[in-house]
Structure formats: structure tokens, C-alpha cells
Amino acid sequence: MFAKIVRELKDHAPFTALGTLSGIAIMLLFSVAHVPRASSDTLFWCLHPTHVLLSALVTAAMYRLNTRAGLVRTLIIGYVGSVGIATLSDSLIPYVGELLLGMPNRGIHLGFIEKWWLINPLVALGIIIACIWPRTRIPHAGHVFLSTWASLFHMTMASGDRLTPLEMFIIPLFLFLAVWLPCCTSDIVFPLLFTKGNASAKYESLTPERFSL
């Protein structure tokens, strides 16, 4: 299992870098177009819930593919693995970057508390879909990009009226860190910790270049 995790992290690094490049392109476009900071707030609260939905789907599906556990255990694993790690990826790691950069509007945005009426039902929906249609690879790819963009807009809504050159240099580093390890942990490591050694039977790589239904 350790070898599989290391392989997934290695294989995901280029794809995560591609997601980071997309974040850089969006950041530059917003800077050139002078997009108001309020737009980042709106986009974050669109992307973070969608990210949580896909994260719950993939986490629960990975768990279901490798165990015969019932719905209650699947709900617990899916909820903790998606909400906990998506919050780390989209909010907590970006917030550390905001602190280090001294951004004027920095703050921790905990979706499952601030917008519990939105986040929690979406998590439940993702888990239900996973129970009916347990597939992982394509949702995981969307998960990676959505996480990148959610992390980006968490940081841009913490900035001032315009991003500084230092912020434009540092933000991509935090985008990569916020997505690479947390997403693989949520979708692969966390659910397989509870499969009691059965993961080798149905383990399917989530590396994006191996997409299939």
C-alpha cells in the first residue's frame, strides 16, 4: 500500500502542476482585467461546494470498491474524508499562505459551518451516488481542478484591490501544496486505511491519464 501511495503521488505531481498552471492563468487574467475581489468570494462559494461533492463521491466510491461495509460506515468515511480534507485543501492551507503574505482580508472560511445547509447535503449526495455508481477516476480529475481553483479564489479574496508581484509568485506554490497531498490523501489514502487489507483486490489507480469508466 505504501508503494501504491508513493506511485500515486508521483504520478499526480505533473497533473497537479497542470492544475496550478490553470490557476496561474486565471490569476493573471483577473489581474489584467481588474476583476473585483468580490468575484473571488462568489467563485469560491461555487467551487468549494462542488469540490466537496466530488471528493465525497470519490472517497466513498474508493471505500465501497474495497469493502462490504454498510451505508453508515460509508457515510462516516465519506463525510470525514471529504469535508475534513477538502477544508484543509481549500481553506486551511491557503489561509497559511495568506498569513505569510500578510494579506489584508485574510480569513478561514469553513464551509461545513458557514454554509452547513449547502455543504452537508452535497456531501450526502456524493456518498449516495458512490453507493449506486462507485467510479473514481473521472470524478477525481474534476476534484483536482476544482480544488486548485477553490484554493486560488480563497487566496485572491484575501488580497487587496490588486495582487502584488510577491503574491503572484507565492500563490502558485500554495496552490500546488494545497491540492497535491490533500487530494490524494482524501481520495486514496484515507478510505483505504479502513479496508482491512482488502485494497489490493479492487484498487484502481486514480492517475488522470488512466481514465476509464
N, CA, C and O of each residue as an XYZ file, in Angstrom:
852
protein
N       0.820     -1.200      0.000
C       0.000      0.000      0.000
C       0.861      1.260      0.000
O       0.540      2.236     -0.678
N       1.962      1.235      0.768
C       2.840      2.398      0.792
C       3.399      2.676     -0.606
O       3.478      3.827     -1.036
N       3.786      1.607     -1.306
C       4.320      1.772     -2.659
C       3.273      2.354     -3.601
O       3.590      3.173     -4.463
N       2.018      1.924     -3.432
C       0.945      2.446     -4.280
C       0.699      3.925     -4.012
O       0.477      4.701     -4.941
N       0.740      4.310     -2.748
C       0.535      5.711     -2.391
C       1.642      6.581     -2.970
O       1.378      7.646     -3.529
N       2.891      6.119     -2.833
C       4.027      6.872     -3.379
C       3.898      6.992     -4.889
O       4.173      8.048     -5.458
N       3.477      5.901     -5.544
C       3.302      5.937     -7.001
C       2.234      6.946     -7.398
O       2.419      7.704     -8.350
N       1.117      6.960     -6.675
C       0.038      7.893     -6.989
C       0.503      9.340     -6.823
O       0.218     10.190     -7.668
N       1.222      9.617     -5.730
C       1.708     10.974     -5.509
C       2.674     11.392     -6.610
O       2.629     12.524     -7.091
N       3.547     10.472     -7.004
C       4.496     10.767     -8.072
C       3.773     11.007     -9.390
O       4.080     11.958    -10.109
N       2.809     10.139     -9.706
C       2.093     10.268    -10.970
C       1.201     11.505    -11.000
O       0.942     12.061    -12.067
N       0.729     11.940     -9.817
C      -0.163     13.090     -9.764
C       0.574     14.422     -9.809
O      -0.039     15.452    -10.088
N       1.866     14.421     -9.541
C       2.597     15.694     -9.494
C       2.477     16.482    -10.804
O       2.185     17.677    -10.754
N       2.694     15.857    -11.991
C       2.545     16.627    -13.236
C       1.115     17.129    -13.446
O       0.918     18.254    -13.904
N       0.118     16.306    -13.116
C      -1.269     16.719    -13.296
C      -1.624     17.860    -12.346
O      -2.336     18.791    -12.722
N      -1.122     17.782    -11.106
C      -1.343     18.866    -10.156
C      -0.663     20.141    -10.640
O      -1.197     21.238    -10.475
N       0.523     19.992    -11.240
C       1.223     21.149    -11.801
C       0.402     21.770    -12.934
O       0.373     22.991    -13.089
N      -0.266     20.919    -13.728
C      -1.132     21.427    -14.789
C      -2.291     22.225    -14.199
O      -2.647     23.287    -14.710
N      -2.880     21.705    -13.113
C      -3.929     22.453    -12.439
C      -3.418     23.777    -11.901
O      -4.115     24.790    -11.964
N      -2.191     23.769    -11.370
C      -1.593     25.003    -10.864
C      -1.388     26.017    -11.984
O      -1.599     27.215    -11.791
N      -0.976     25.533    -13.156
C      -0.811     26.430    -14.311
C      -2.145     27.063    -14.701
O      -2.199     28.236    -15.071
N      -3.221     26.277    -14.617
C      -4.542     26.842    -14.917
C      -4.888     27.926    -13.901
O      -5.502     28.937    -14.244
N      -4.487     27.706    -12.639
C      -4.717     28.719    -11.617
C      -3.920     29.987    -11.892
O      -4.419     31.095    -11.690
N      -2.683     29.825    -12.352
C      -1.854     30.987    -12.684
C      -2.497     31.782    -13.821
O      -2.546     33.011    -13.777
N      -2.989     31.069    -14.844
C      -3.624     31.732    -15.986
C      -4.845     32.531    -15.534
O      -5.047     33.665    -15.968
N      -5.656     31.936    -14.661
C      -6.841     32.631    -14.156
C      -6.428     33.852    -13.337
O      -7.024     34.923    -13.456
N      -5.404     33.678    -12.507
C      -4.930     34.775    -11.666
C      -4.440     35.948    -12.514
O      -4.745     37.105    -12.222
N      -3.682     35.642    -13.562
C      -3.183     36.696    -14.447
C      -4.324     37.383    -15.182
O      -4.328     38.604    -15.338
N      -5.289     36.595    -15.631
C      -6.444     37.163    -16.326
C      -7.227     38.104    -15.411
O      -7.638     39.188    -15.824
N      -7.426     37.678    -14.173
C      -8.141     38.522    -13.218
C      -7.380     39.806    -12.942
O      -7.973     40.874    -12.787
N      -6.042     39.688    -12.881
C      -5.226     40.866    -12.605
C      -5.281     41.859    -13.766
O      -5.439     43.061    -13.554
N      -5.150     41.358    -14.978
C      -5.159     42.231    -16.166
C      -6.533     42.870    -16.354
O      -6.641     44.041    -16.718
N      -7.594     42.076    -16.098
C      -8.958     42.569    -16.307
C      -9.494     43.360    -15.117
O     -10.612     43.873    -15.162
N      -8.691     43.459    -14.044
C      -9.096     44.184    -12.829
C     -10.438     43.671    -12.304
O     -11.333     44.451    -11.977
N     -10.555     42.359    -12.231
C     -11.779     41.753    -11.707
C     -11.887     42.071    -10.228
O     -10.917     41.871     -9.496
N     -13.029     42.558     -9.759
C     -13.156     42.940     -8.339
C     -13.013     41.750     -7.403
O     -13.339     40.617     -7.756
N     -12.518     42.030     -6.201
C     -12.287     40.982     -5.219
C     -13.563     40.231     -4.854
O     -13.507     39.052     -4.504
N     -14.707     40.897     -4.931
C     -15.977     40.260     -4.588
C     -16.272     39.064     -5.487
O     -16.967     38.132     -5.081
N     -15.743     39.093     -6.706
C     -15.953     37.970     -7.619
C     -15.279     36.711     -7.092
O     -15.794     35.609     -7.283
N     -14.134     36.860     -6.431
C     -13.443     35.704     -5.859
C     -14.278     35.055     -4.766
O     -14.291     33.832     -4.628
N     -14.968     35.872     -3.994
C     -15.833     35.346     -2.941
C     -16.948     34.493     -3.547
O     -17.227     33.395     -3.065
N     -17.569     34.992     -4.583
C     -18.648     34.256     -5.247
C     -18.133     32.955     -5.848
O     -18.758     31.904     -5.707
N     -16.987     33.036     -6.518
C     -16.439     31.850     -7.177
C     -16.001     30.805     -6.159
O     -16.177     29.608     -6.386
N     -15.437     31.241     -5.047
C     -15.038     30.277     -4.014
C     -16.242     29.494     -3.514
O     -16.175     28.274     -3.364
N     -17.341     30.194     -3.257
C     -18.522     29.528     -2.707
C     -19.300     28.754     -3.752
O     -20.279     28.083     -3.425
N     -18.879     28.839     -5.004
C     -19.409     27.946     -6.045
C     -18.521     26.703     -6.176
O     -19.017     25.583     -6.287
N     -17.214     26.918     -6.161
C     -16.266     25.835     -6.416
C     -16.044     24.941     -5.200
O     -15.941     23.723     -5.343
N     -15.972     25.520     -4.019
C     -15.735     24.699     -2.825
C     -16.847     23.663     -2.604
O     -16.535     22.499     -2.351
N     -18.121     24.037     -2.689
C     -19.164     23.015     -2.543
C     -19.090     21.925     -3.612
O     -19.313     20.750     -3.324
N     -18.775     22.322     -4.846
C     -18.661     21.321     -5.915
C     -17.482     20.395     -5.663
O     -17.561     19.192     -5.912
N     -16.390     20.962     -5.170
C     -15.220     20.166     -4.807
C     -15.572     19.150     -3.734
O     -15.184     17.985     -3.824
N     -16.306     19.587     -2.720
C     -16.695     18.685     -1.637
C     -17.578     17.556     -2.161
O     -17.442     16.408     -1.738
N     -18.476     17.883     -3.074
C     -19.342     16.867     -3.668
C     -18.528     15.779     -4.364
O     -18.750     14.590     -4.135
N     -17.579     16.191     -5.222
C     -16.764     15.213     -5.940
C     -15.831     14.461     -4.999
O     -15.578     13.272     -5.190
N     -15.325     15.150     -3.990
C     -14.454     14.490     -3.027
C     -15.210     13.402     -2.272
O     -14.688     12.306     -2.064
N     -16.438     13.706     -1.864
C     -17.256     12.709     -1.168
C     -17.547     11.522     -2.078
O     -17.528     10.373     -1.638
N     -17.816     11.808     -3.348
C     -18.102     10.740     -4.308
C     -16.909      9.802     -4.455
O     -17.059      8.582     -4.390
N     -15.718     10.380     -4.653
C     -14.532      9.560     -4.888
C     -14.113      8.815     -3.622
O     -13.793      7.628     -3.678
N     -14.114      9.505     -2.482
C     -13.717      8.864     -1.229
C     -14.628      7.696     -0.895
O     -14.158      6.607     -0.566
N     -15.934      7.923     -0.980
C     -16.896      6.859     -0.671
C     -16.816      5.737     -1.694
O     -16.943      4.565     -1.341
N     -16.605      6.089     -2.974
C     -16.515      5.062     -4.015
C     -15.286      4.189     -3.823
O     -15.364      2.970     -3.979
N     -14.149      4.796     -3.486
C     -12.941      4.021     -3.237
C     -13.155      3.058     -2.065
O     -12.704      1.913     -2.095
N     -13.839      3.538     -1.054
C     -14.125      2.703      0.111
C     -15.073      1.561     -0.261
O     -14.859      0.417      0.141
N     -16.107      1.868     -1.019
C     -17.084      0.852     -1.400
C     -16.491     -0.202     -2.324
O     -16.888     -1.367     -2.283
N     -15.546      0.207     -3.152
C     -14.912     -0.737     -4.077
C     -14.039     -1.752     -3.347
O     -13.703     -2.802     -3.896
N     -13.677     -1.437     -2.117
C     -12.714     -2.280     -1.412
C     -13.226     -2.853     -0.091
O     -12.447     -3.378      0.704
N     -14.518     -2.754      0.138
C     -15.064     -3.303      1.372
C     -16.545     -3.587      1.188
O     -17.177     -3.075      0.264
N     -17.091     -4.403      2.071
C     -18.533     -4.690      2.060
C     -19.253     -3.962      3.190
O     -20.336     -4.374      3.607
N     -18.669     -2.910      3.672
C     -19.252     -2.167      4.785
C     -20.610     -1.596      4.403
O     -20.889     -1.367      3.226
N     -21.443     -1.371      5.398
C     -22.774     -0.849      5.177
C     -22.799      0.649      4.950
O     -21.758      1.303      4.891
N     -24.009      1.182      4.822
C     -24.202      2.586      4.487
C     -23.688      3.513      5.582
O     -23.111      4.558      5.283
N     -23.888      3.150      6.838
C     -23.485      4.039      7.937
C     -21.981      4.264      7.934
O     -21.521      5.401      8.035
N     -21.216      3.189      7.819
C     -19.755      3.331      7.779
C     -19.318      4.110      6.544
O     -18.394      4.921      6.612
N     -19.977      3.866      5.424
C     -19.647      4.597      4.200
C     -19.924      6.088      4.368
O     -19.145      6.921      3.905
N     -21.021      6.426      5.024
C     -21.344      7.828      5.283
C     -20.278      8.485      6.157
O     -19.873      9.619      5.901
N     -19.831      7.779      7.176
C     -18.822      8.347      8.077
C     -17.496      8.561      7.347
O     -16.901      9.636      7.423
N     -17.042      7.527      6.642
C     -15.774      7.637      5.909
C     -15.868      8.718      4.841
O     -14.963      9.540      4.698
N     -16.975      8.715      4.089
C     -17.146      9.701      3.026
C     -17.204     11.119      3.554
O     -16.645     12.032      2.946
N     -17.879     11.315      4.687
C     -18.023     12.664      5.227
C     -16.696     13.187      5.784
O     -16.265     14.287      5.439
N     -16.058     12.403      6.637
C     -14.813     12.853      7.257
C     -13.719     13.037      6.195
O     -12.977     14.019      6.216
N     -13.635     12.071      5.265
C     -12.590     12.152      4.252
C     -12.763     13.307      3.291
O     -11.777     13.870      2.816
N     -14.009     13.674      2.993
C     -14.241     14.759      2.033
C     -14.255     16.122      2.714
O     -13.514     17.019      2.312
N     -15.079     16.287      3.728
C     -15.188     17.592      4.388
C     -13.891     17.968      5.090
O     -13.419     19.098      4.966
N     -13.316     17.023      5.828
C     -12.097     17.327      6.566
C     -10.945     17.727      5.666
O     -10.291     18.745      5.890
N     -10.703     16.915      4.645
C      -9.536     17.170      3.805
C      -9.801     18.259      2.781
O      -8.881     18.991      2.415
N     -11.044     18.386      2.306
C     -11.367     19.495      1.397
C     -11.231     20.833      2.123
O     -10.809     21.821      1.522
N     -11.580     20.871      3.393
C     -11.401     22.096      4.178
C      -9.913     22.418      4.328
O      -9.514     23.579      4.238
N      -9.098     21.392      4.557
C      -7.647     21.587      4.624
C      -7.121     22.144      3.311
O      -6.320     23.079      3.301
N      -7.575     21.564      2.199
C      -7.081     21.941      0.885
C      -7.557     23.326      0.451
O      -6.762     24.144     -0.012
N      -8.845     23.582      0.602
C      -9.443     24.809      0.072
C      -9.312     25.999      1.009
O      -9.301     27.144      0.555
N      -9.213     25.742      2.324
C      -9.269     26.843      3.283
C      -8.040     26.970      4.174
O      -7.459     28.051      4.273
N      -7.636     25.879      4.823
C      -6.593     25.995      5.837
C      -5.212     26.249      5.240
O      -4.500     27.147      5.690
N      -4.823     25.459      4.221
C      -3.506     25.689      3.596
C      -3.457     27.052      2.916
O      -2.472     27.770      3.090
N      -4.489     27.447      2.138
C      -4.472     28.816      1.604
C      -4.383     29.890      2.686
O      -3.729     30.915      2.498
N      -5.046     29.649      3.820
C      -5.015     30.635      4.896
C      -3.600     30.808      5.444
O      -3.202     31.919      5.798
N      -2.835     29.709      5.515
C      -1.435     29.813      5.946
C      -0.672     30.725      4.985
O       0.116     31.569      5.411
N      -0.913     30.547      3.684
C      -0.281     31.423      2.704
C      -0.696     32.874      2.888
O       0.125     33.782      2.758
N      -1.966     33.091      3.190
C      -2.459     34.454      3.411
C      -1.781     35.094      4.621
O      -1.455     36.281      4.613
N      -1.576     34.281      5.663
C      -0.889     34.787      6.853
C       0.547     35.168      6.534
O       1.019     36.236      6.926
N       1.242     34.279      5.815
C       2.641     34.533      5.495
C       2.795     35.772      4.612
O       3.775     36.508      4.725
N       1.819     35.989      3.737
C       1.873     37.146      2.834
C       1.282     38.401      3.464
O       1.381     39.491      2.900
N       0.671     38.248      4.626
C       0.075     39.408      5.294
C      -1.072     40.016      4.496
O      -1.224     41.237      4.466
N      -1.868     39.191      3.858
C      -2.971     39.695      3.035
C      -3.993     40.423      3.909
O      -4.296     39.974      5.015
N      -4.520     41.537      3.422
C      -5.367     42.390      4.277
C      -6.729     41.799      4.619
O      -7.292     42.134      5.660
N      -7.269     40.933      3.775
C      -8.615     40.405      4.004
C      -8.603     38.909      4.303
O      -9.563     38.198      4.007
N      -7.509     38.445      4.889
C      -7.363     37.023      5.151
C      -8.406     36.525      6.151
O      -8.886     37.270      7.005
N      -8.740     35.244      6.015
C      -9.708     34.648      6.926
C      -9.886     33.173      6.605
O      -9.647     32.742      5.477
N     -10.305     32.406      7.593
C     -10.594     30.985      7.397
C     -12.081     30.842      7.089
O     -12.935     31.301      7.847
N     -12.369     30.209      5.984
C     -13.756     30.023      5.573
C     -14.083     28.536      5.650
O     -13.697     27.758      4.778
N     -14.791     28.160      6.689
C     -15.143     26.754      6.925
C     -16.540     26.510      6.389
O     -17.537     26.817      7.042
N     -16.594     25.957      5.193
C     -17.862     25.808      4.503
C     -18.875     24.955      5.239
O     -20.067     25.264      5.234
N     -18.410     23.872      5.882
C     -19.350     22.969      6.543
C     -19.977     23.606      7.782
O     -20.934     23.071      8.342
N     -19.433     24.761      8.212
C     -20.036     25.526      9.310
C     -20.741     26.768      8.776
O     -21.907     27.008      9.089
N     -20.025     27.566      7.961
C     -20.592     28.803      7.445
C     -21.801     28.563      6.547
O     -22.794     29.287      6.618
N     -21.706     27.538      5.703
C     -22.810     27.209      4.800
C     -23.151     25.726      4.957
O     -23.123     24.956      3.997
N     -23.471     25.357      6.183
C     -23.762     23.956      6.500
C     -24.942     23.439      5.693
O     -24.991     22.261      5.339
N     -25.895     24.322      5.402
C     -27.107     23.943      4.682
C     -26.814     23.606      3.213
O     -27.646     22.995      2.542
N     -25.656     23.995      2.722
C     -25.254     23.693      1.350
C     -24.255     22.540      1.308
O     -24.433     21.587      0.549
N     -23.204     22.628      2.125
C     -22.114     21.663      2.074
C     -22.566     20.271      2.494
O     -22.309     19.300      1.782
N     -23.224     20.160      3.620
C     -23.572     18.841      4.150
C     -24.524     18.048      3.248
O     -24.310     16.849      3.071
N     -25.567     18.659      2.669
C     -26.394     17.900      1.719
C     -25.620     17.447      0.480
O     -25.880     16.367     -0.049
N     -24.669     18.265      0.012
C     -23.872     17.869     -1.154
C     -22.969     16.687     -0.835
O     -22.763     15.811     -1.675
N     -22.432     16.664      0.380
C     -21.632     15.510      0.803
C     -22.492     14.248      0.789
O     -22.075     13.208      0.282
N     -23.685     14.350      1.346
C     -24.596     13.199      1.371
C     -24.933     12.749     -0.047
O     -24.997     11.549     -0.317
N     -25.149     13.697     -0.953
C     -25.448     13.358     -2.344
C     -24.286     12.620     -2.983
O     -24.494     11.621     -3.671
N     -23.053     13.101     -2.764
C     -21.878     12.439     -3.320
C     -21.735     11.015     -2.833
O     -21.376     10.124     -3.603
N     -22.013     10.794     -1.559
C     -21.893      9.447     -0.986
C     -22.974      8.527     -1.551
O     -22.708      7.362     -1.844
N     -24.177      9.042     -1.703
C     -25.262      8.237     -2.270
C     -24.941      7.835     -3.703
O     -25.162      6.689     -4.096
N     -24.418      8.782     -4.486
C     -24.029      8.467     -5.867
C     -22.960      7.386     -5.875
O     -22.996      6.480     -6.708
N     -22.002      7.476     -4.947
C     -20.922      6.486     -4.874
C     -21.472      5.102     -4.553
O     -20.956      4.099     -5.045
N     -22.509      5.042     -3.736
C     -23.096      3.747     -3.386
C     -23.799      3.125     -4.587
O     -23.830      1.904     -4.737
N     -24.363      3.980     -5.441
C     -25.085      3.487     -6.618
C     -24.140      3.254     -7.789
O     -24.276      2.268     -8.514
N     -23.187      4.157     -7.975
C     -22.280      4.134     -9.131
C     -20.851      4.370     -8.635
O     -20.336      5.482     -8.756
N     -20.212      3.353     -8.083
C     -18.879      3.533     -7.481
C     -17.758      3.614     -8.504
O     -17.072      2.623     -8.755
N     -17.569      4.781     -9.094
C     -16.472      5.031    -10.019
C     -15.632      6.162     -9.460
O     -16.136      7.003     -8.716
N     -14.340      6.191     -9.814
C     -13.452      7.138     -9.144
C     -12.626      8.019    -10.074
O     -12.366      9.172     -9.728
N     -12.215      7.546    -11.203
C     -11.155      8.250    -11.933
C     -11.601      9.589    -12.507
O     -10.941     10.604    -12.282
N     -12.699      9.610    -13.238
C     -13.141     10.863    -13.836
C     -13.556     11.878    -12.769
O     -13.147     13.035    -12.866
N     -14.356     11.501    -11.743
C     -14.635     12.473    -10.678
C     -13.378     12.988     -9.987
O     -13.325     14.149     -9.580
N     -12.357     12.125     -9.851
C     -11.125     12.558     -9.194
C     -10.427     13.642    -10.003
O      -9.888     14.587     -9.427
N     -10.429     13.523    -11.331
C      -9.795     14.540    -12.168
C     -10.467     15.895    -11.975
O      -9.794     16.917    -11.843
N     -11.805     15.894    -11.960
C     -12.514     17.132    -11.698
C     -12.234     17.663    -10.314
O     -12.140     18.873    -10.107
N     -12.100     16.752     -9.366
C     -11.783     17.099     -7.984
C     -10.479     17.895     -7.918
O     -10.405     18.899     -7.210
N      -9.457     17.461     -8.643
C      -8.146     18.114     -8.602
C      -8.239     19.547     -9.124
O      -7.709     20.467     -8.500
N      -8.906     19.743    -10.262
C      -9.011     21.091    -10.825
C      -9.875     21.995     -9.939
O      -9.520     23.148     -9.696
N     -10.998     21.478     -9.463
C     -11.865     22.286     -8.611
C     -11.159     22.697     -7.330
O     -11.326     23.821     -6.856
N     -10.371     21.787     -6.771
C      -9.621     22.109     -5.562
C      -8.611     23.216     -5.830
O      -8.446     24.123     -5.014
N      -7.938     23.141     -6.969
C      -6.974     24.184     -7.339
C      -7.646     25.549     -7.416
O      -7.148     26.528     -6.860
N      -8.761     25.605     -8.099
C      -9.448     26.886     -8.300
C     -10.073     27.398     -7.006
O     -10.063     28.601     -6.748
N     -10.615     26.495     -6.191
C     -11.176     26.926     -4.910
C     -10.083     27.515     -4.020
O     -10.288     28.546     -3.379
N      -8.917     26.854     -3.980
C      -7.794     27.366     -3.188
C      -7.348     28.727     -3.712
O      -7.030     29.627     -2.935
N      -7.327     28.870     -5.038
C      -6.929     30.145     -5.646
C      -7.856     31.267     -5.201
O      -7.392     32.323     -4.770
N      -9.161     31.045     -5.302
C     -10.097     32.127     -5.000
C     -10.188     32.397     -3.498
O     -10.567     33.493     -3.088
N      -9.844     31.406     -2.681
C      -9.750     31.675     -1.244
C      -8.652     32.689     -0.984
O      -8.796     33.568     -0.134
N      -7.551     32.566     -1.720
C      -6.429     33.476     -1.515
C      -6.656     34.821     -2.192
O      -6.284     35.855     -1.636
N      -7.261     34.832     -3.383
C      -7.458     36.123     -4.063
C      -8.512     36.972     -3.363
O      -8.448     38.200     -3.426
N      -9.493     36.336     -2.687
C     -10.459     37.169     -1.973
C      -9.867     37.699     -0.662
O     -10.476     38.538      0.002
N      -8.682     37.210     -0.295
C      -7.994     37.735      0.887
C      -7.060     38.882      0.541
O      -6.541     39.557      1.430
N      -6.846     39.102     -0.750
C      -5.898     40.134     -1.177
C      -6.537     41.512     -1.126
O      -7.708     41.663     -0.775
N      -5.743     42.511     -1.485
C      -6.266     43.865     -1.576
C      -6.932     44.082     -2.925
O      -7.429     43.141     -3.543
N      -6.937     45.322     -3.371
C      -7.572     45.634     -4.647
C      -6.841     44.986     -5.814
O      -7.460     44.632     -6.817
N      -5.525     44.830     -5.685
C      -4.739     44.203     -6.752
C      -3.698     43.283     -6.120
O      -3.194     43.547     -5.028
N      -3.385     42.199     -6.830
C      -2.361     41.277     -6.359
C      -0.984     41.905     -6.526
O      -0.702     42.524     -7.552
N      -0.129     41.749     -5.527
C       1.231     42.252     -5.614
C       2.105     41.228     -6.349
O       1.720     40.062     -6.448
N       3.277     41.638     -6.868
C       4.170     40.666     -7.520
C       4.564     39.511     -6.602
O       4.672     38.371     -7.055
N       4.779     39.793     -5.311
C       5.127     38.727     -4.372
C       3.970     37.738     -4.237
O       4.194     36.528     -4.216
N       2.749     38.234     -4.147
C       1.587     37.356     -4.051
C       1.446     36.492     -5.303
O       1.107     35.312     -5.208
N       1.698     37.065     -6.454
C       1.565     36.306     -7.699
C       2.649     35.240     -7.825
O       2.483     34.275     -8.570
N       3.755     35.405     -7.105
C       4.811     34.398     -7.103
C       4.540     33.297     -6.086
O       4.772     32.119     -6.359
N       4.050     33.686     -4.913
C       3.869     32.726     -3.822
C       2.581     31.917     -3.968
O       2.568     30.729     -3.644
N       1.513     32.525     -4.441
C       0.223     31.836     -4.526
C       0.306     30.512     -5.280
O      -0.241     29.521     -4.796
N       0.975     30.441     -6.461
C       1.054     29.148     -7.150
C       1.705     28.046     -6.313
O       1.319     26.882     -6.428
N       2.678     28.390     -5.478
C       3.305     27.383     -4.624
C       2.293     26.791     -3.658
O       2.279     25.582     -3.424
N       1.447     27.645     -3.098
C       0.435     27.155     -2.170
C      -0.680     26.414     -2.897
O      -1.298     25.513     -2.329
N      -0.942     26.781     -4.143
C      -1.943     26.044     -4.922
C      -1.490     24.591     -5.104
O      -2.281     23.662     -4.940
N      -0.221     24.408     -5.441
C       0.294     23.055     -5.646
C       0.223     22.255     -4.338
O      -0.251     21.119     -4.323
N       0.698     22.858     -3.249
C       0.706     22.156     -1.963
C      -0.710     21.862     -1.475
O      -0.958     20.811     -0.885
N      -1.634     22.784     -1.718
C      -2.997     22.629     -1.229
C      -3.749     21.524     -1.939
O      -4.743     21.015     -1.423
N      -3.281     21.148     -3.124
C      -4.003     20.143     -3.920
C      -3.300     18.800     -3.917
O      -3.953     17.768     -3.761
N      -2.019     18.786     -4.082
C      -1.291     17.543     -4.361
C      -1.465     16.497     -3.268
O      -2.023     15.430     -3.522
N      -1.000     16.783     -2.065
C      -1.091     15.794     -0.987
C      -2.509     15.635     -0.436
O      -2.952     14.501     -0.255
N      -3.249     16.733     -0.157
C      -4.598     16.543      0.382
C      -5.535     15.757     -0.528
O      -6.278     14.904     -0.044
N      -5.517     16.022     -1.834
C      -6.450     15.335     -2.735
C      -6.152     13.844     -2.802
O      -7.069     13.022     -2.775
N      -4.879     13.495     -2.889
C      -4.529     12.074     -2.914
C      -4.846     11.423     -1.570
O      -5.271     10.269     -1.516
N      -4.636     12.172     -0.486
C      -4.954     11.633      0.833
C      -6.447     11.368      0.958
O      -6.858     10.314      1.443
N      -7.252     12.321      0.522
C      -8.705     12.185      0.625
C      -9.233     11.039     -0.219
O     -10.038     10.236      0.254
N      -8.784     10.957     -1.463
C      -9.361     10.006     -2.417
C      -8.754      8.613     -2.327
O      -9.407      7.634     -2.688
N      -7.518      8.507     -1.851
C      -6.827      7.222     -1.893
C      -6.484      6.731     -0.488
O      -6.972      5.688     -0.053
N      -5.650      7.480      0.213
C      -5.094      7.007      1.480
C      -6.178      6.829      2.532
O      -6.288      5.762      3.137
N      -6.976      7.865      2.752
C      -7.940      7.835      3.846
C      -8.938      6.673      3.740
O      -9.080      5.921      4.704
N      -9.641      6.495      2.600
C     -10.607      5.381      2.559
C      -9.959      4.013      2.654
O     -10.548      3.085      3.208
N      -8.728      3.875      2.109
C      -8.082      2.565      2.128
C      -7.532      2.205      3.510
O      -7.210      1.043      3.761
N      -7.422      3.179      4.399
C      -6.986      2.877      5.759
C      -8.003      2.007      6.496
O      -7.669      1.355      7.485
N      -9.240      2.001      6.011
C     -10.317      1.301      6.706
C     -10.795      0.052      5.968
O     -11.874     -0.471      6.249
N      -9.976     -0.425      5.016
C     -10.395     -1.589      4.243
C      -9.811     -2.895      4.767
O     -10.072     -3.951      4.192
N      -9.037     -2.852      5.829
C      -8.525     -4.049      6.496
C      -7.786     -4.992      5.550
O      -7.969     -6.209      5.575
N      -6.944     -4.380      4.715
C      -6.080     -5.199      3.868
C      -6.716     -5.717      2.604
O      -6.103     -6.516      1.896
N      -7.940     -5.285      2.292
C      -8.598     -5.793      1.093
C      -8.371     -4.922     -0.126
O      -8.884     -5.218     -1.206
N      -7.598     -3.835      0.037
C      -7.492     -2.864     -1.037
C      -6.839     -3.418     -2.286
O      -7.128     -2.946     -3.385
N      -5.972     -4.400     -2.151
C      -5.255     -4.902     -3.315
C      -6.179     -5.573     -4.316
O      -5.833     -5.706     -5.490
N      -7.360     -6.000     -3.859
C      -8.265     -6.726     -4.746
C      -8.892     -5.820     -5.788
O      -9.012     -6.211     -6.949
N      -9.298     -4.606     -5.396
C     -10.027     -3.746     -6.319
C      -9.405     -2.371     -6.461
O     -10.025     -1.460     -7.008
N      -8.178     -2.215     -5.969
C      -7.518     -0.915     -6.042
C      -7.401     -0.484     -7.492
O      -6.892     -1.233     -8.326
N      -7.874      0.736     -7.801
C      -7.725      1.266     -9.150
C      -7.024      2.603     -9.074
O      -7.405      3.481     -8.300
N      -6.002      2.742     -9.881
C      -5.233      3.982     -9.867
C      -6.114      5.146    -10.264
O      -6.966      5.024    -11.144
N      -5.901      6.282     -9.605
C      -6.647      7.486     -9.934
C      -5.845      8.435    -10.803
O      -6.251      9.576    -11.021
N      -4.711      7.971    -11.300
C      -3.891      8.822    -12.149
C      -4.703      9.242    -13.355
O      -5.240      8.387    -14.060
N      -4.809     10.575    -13.620
C      -5.712     11.071    -14.649
C      -5.498     10.468    -16.037
O      -6.466     10.291    -16.776
N      -4.260     10.149    -16.410
C      -4.039      9.628    -17.759
C      -4.547      8.216    -17.936
O      -4.448      7.657    -19.028
N      -5.101      7.616    -16.862
C      -5.634      6.277    -16.970
C      -7.151      6.280    -16.872
O      -7.746      5.323    -16.377
N      -7.784      7.363    -17.348
C      -9.231      7.469    -17.251
C      -9.940      6.282    -17.880
O      -9.542      5.783    -18.933
N     -10.985      5.848    -17.221
C     -11.922      4.886    -17.833
C     -13.157      4.884    -16.965
O     -13.103      5.272    -15.798
N     -14.260      4.453    -17.521
C     -15.486      4.314    -16.759
C     -15.571      2.929    -16.140
O     -16.544      2.619    -15.453
